């Protein structure tokens, strides 16, 4: 049976920066690496909210990307 070991986490925030010529929303992504793998979803969302409060554009999506090592 394989086990997974958390290696790293990244916080990604997509900001809505406007519309393109076809009327679709354009996003700009900011990524923050070296996030503690032990951080909870509430802690990351609070951090994203704080970051968003000093930005010029509204938040479209907040995503957490985890990387794990698989050991067999």
Sine and cosine of phi, psi and omega as CSV:
sin_phi,cos_phi,sin_psi,cos_psi,sin_omega,cos_omega
0.00,0.00,0.72,-0.70,-0.03,-1.00
-0.99,0.12,0.54,-0.84,0.09,-1.00
-0.88,-0.48,0.49,-0.87,0.06,-1.00
-0.90,-0.44,0.65,-0.76,0.01,-1.00
-0.86,-0.51,0.85,-0.53,0.02,-1.00
-0.88,0.48,0.74,-0.67,-0.02,-1.00
-0.95,-0.32,-0.75,0.66,-0.05,-1.00
-0.37,-0.93,0.30,-0.95,0.08,-1.00
-0.71,-0.70,0.52,-0.86,0.05,-1.00
-0.76,-0.65,0.69,-0.73,0.09,-1.00
-0.98,-0.19,0.83,-0.56,0.02,-1.00
-0.89,-0.45,0.73,-0.68,0.05,-1.00
-0.83,-0.55,0.84,-0.54,0.06,-1.00
-0.99,-0.17,0.83,-0.56,0.02,-1.00
-0.97,-0.26,0.66,-0.75,0.06,-1.00
-0.99,0.12,0.93,-0.37,-0.09,-1.00
-0.98,-0.20,-0.01,1.00,0.02,-1.00
0.60,-0.80,-0.36,-0.93,-0.02,-1.00
-0.85,-0.52,0.55,-0.84,0.09,-1.00
-1.00,0.03,-0.07,-1.00,-0.06,-1.00
-0.91,0.42,-0.33,0.95,0.03,-1.00
-1.00,-0.05,-0.03,1.00,0.02,-1.00
1.00,0.03,0.13,0.99,0.03,-1.00
-1.00,0.07,0.52,-0.85,0.00,-1.00
-0.93,0.35,0.69,-0.73,0.06,-1.00
-0.98,-0.22,0.73,-0.68,0.00,-1.00
-0.92,-0.39,0.52,-0.86,0.16,-0.99
-0.84,-0.55,0.78,-0.63,-0.10,-1.00
-0.97,-0.24,0.70,-0.72,0.15,-0.99
-0.90,-0.45,0.74,-0.67,0.00,-1.00
-0.88,-0.48,0.65,-0.76,0.02,-1.00
-0.82,-0.57,0.93,-0.37,-0.04,-1.00
-1.00,-0.08,-0.02,-1.00,-0.02,-1.00
0.88,0.47,0.54,0.84,0.10,-1.00
-0.98,0.21,0.67,-0.75,0.02,-1.00
-0.89,0.46,0.75,-0.66,-0.02,-1.00
-0.92,0.40,-0.34,0.94,0.01,-1.00
-0.99,0.14,-0.15,0.99,-0.04,-1.00
-0.88,0.47,0.68,-0.73,0.01,-1.00
-0.99,0.11,0.23,-0.97,0.04,-1.00
-0.88,0.47,-0.64,0.77,0.02,-1.00
-0.89,0.46,-0.66,0.75,0.02,-1.00
-0.90,0.43,-0.68,0.73,0.01,-1.00
-0.92,0.39,-0.63,0.77,0.01,-1.00
-0.92,0.40,-0.61,0.79,0.07,-1.00
-0.89,0.46,-0.67,0.74,0.04,-1.00
-0.90,0.44,-0.68,0.73,0.01,-1.00
-0.90,0.45,-0.63,0.77,0.03,-1.00
-0.90,0.44,-0.67,0.75,0.02,-1.00
-0.91,0.42,-0.67,0.74,0.03,-1.00
-0.90,0.44,-0.68,0.73,-0.03,-1.00
-0.90,0.43,-0.49,0.87,-0.05,-1.00
-0.92,0.40,-0.31,0.95,0.01,-1.00
-0.95,-0.33,0.26,0.96,0.02,-1.00
-0.98,-0.22,0.30,-0.95,0.00,-1.00
-1.00,0.05,-0.27,0.96,-0.11,-0.99
-0.89,-0.46,0.47,-0.88,0.03,-1.00
-0.96,0.28,0.44,-0.90,0.01,-1.00
-0.98,0.19,0.74,-0.67,0.09,-1.00
-1.00,-0.10,-0.64,0.77,-0.04,-1.00
-0.33,-0.94,0.57,-0.82,0.11,-0.99
-0.88,-0.47,0.78,-0.63,-0.08,-1.00
-0.73,-0.68,0.61,-0.80,0.13,-0.99
-0.93,-0.36,0.77,-0.64,0.02,-1.00
-0.89,-0.45,0.90,-0.44,-0.01,-1.00
-0.97,-0.26,0.62,-0.79,0.09,-1.00
-0.90,-0.44,0.76,-0.65,-0.01,-1.00
-0.81,-0.58,0.51,-0.86,0.17,-0.99
-1.00,-0.10,0.67,-0.74,0.04,-1.00
-0.97,-0.24,0.80,-0.60,-0.02,-1.00
-0.85,-0.53,0.76,-0.65,-0.07,-1.00
-0.99,-0.15,0.00,0.00,0.00,0.00
